[in-house]
Amino acid sequence: MARYRGPRLKKCRYVGTVLPGLTTAGTLDRPFPPGQHGANRRAKPSDYKVRLIEKQKARFHFGILEKQFVRYVAKASQMKGPSGANLLFLLQSRLDNIVFRMGLARTITQARQLVVHGHIVVDGHRVDRPSFHVKAGSSIGVKERSRTKPFVTEMLEQNMSMVRPSWIEFDPAKVTGKLITAPERNDLPFELREAAIIEFYSQKL
């Protein structure tokens, strides 16, 4: 499975904000684009650049490669309702994102590793596909044999006081959560203009 292995903060500096799904850093120590002239760039970005940055924010945060991201945009455009809202619904409903928002991983990258290695179950069945679409009402948890693993117990201790989205119900004792309703746009952990993403692809789909 292809995935990004390069410097993560460099990507955050490029889009101008910290992306929780990509890094555990709280702030950017150098809040300007990477590169020799990054700190001196003052030109107003073009409309294309603005839309590109918004698209890259979503891609980097959710850890999705371009080809797969295009498929999500195409699917969102075919669904009823605003395409931007549909896109966020599809992205936030991914299993690796749900595992991350439950507090079982520090980043979506780490959550993806938990899923691929077979530690996560959905409605009692092991699922090893990070892109698996989780439906409202589904139960998500750590496989019973994995609950005593050091990396699981350590993560639970670190995230004991974590504030989880209103659409997720979590029981630390059972290491199990439930997707109460569909993910809400307001609970996205970073600023994103999803309409700009749809505009970016409007001439390509």
Order of alpha helices (4+ residues) and beta strands (2+ residues): alpha-alpha-alpha-alpha-alpha-alpha-beta-beta-beta-alpha-beta-beta-alpha
